[in-house]
Amino acid sequence: MNRRTRANRRRARVAAAGGIVVAALAVAGASGCQSGLGAPVRIVPGGSPDLGRKAIRHYGCGTCHEIPGVRSANGLVGPPLIKFGKRGFIAGELTNTADNLQRWILDPKAVEPGTDMPNLHVTPDDARNIAAYLYTLK
Ligand code: HEC
């Protein structure tokens, strides 16, 4: 790990000095990976934001939540889901990752037994698409 980091720094210096594009790309790739270690994953593999928006309307999430881009989603029972793709936590309980967001949507009470958000019997496919849509909100 340390040796690789030193090697990357050396390559960075080479790139800075010589302007070698290939070395610069290698360094960019490595640093992207490092920052990815601690940062939550905000991509939902296989999720369709478009179908997610439709699912949000189907399940009536908007009766309790304000959700940008979803018609008549202006409920005030739950917190607004504005800029949800930038939030650090879900319901103050879970790190906001794609997996955790789907867990929450599928069964909120399994995450936080006292929560007022009901289990809406969302299917796993719909939860994936809904999560993908919520991550477009930035
Ligand atoms: C009956 C009202 C109600 C409905 C319907 C509802 N929710 Fe919620 N939701 C809540 C409440 C209340 C909370 C706050 C939970 C807590 O912090 O314990 C919440 C929290 C959330 C959170 C976390 C928000 C935050 O600020 O961390 C997300 C995401 C969420 N809901 C998504 C959804 C989705 C998606 C649907 C539709 C499938 C939905 N909700 C339907 C009431 C509702």
Residues whose N, C-alpha, C, O or C-beta is under 5 A from the ligand:
A	BS01	HEC	Y59 G60 C61 C64 V77 G78 P79 P80 F89 I90 A91 G92 I105 T115 D116 M117 P118 L120 I130
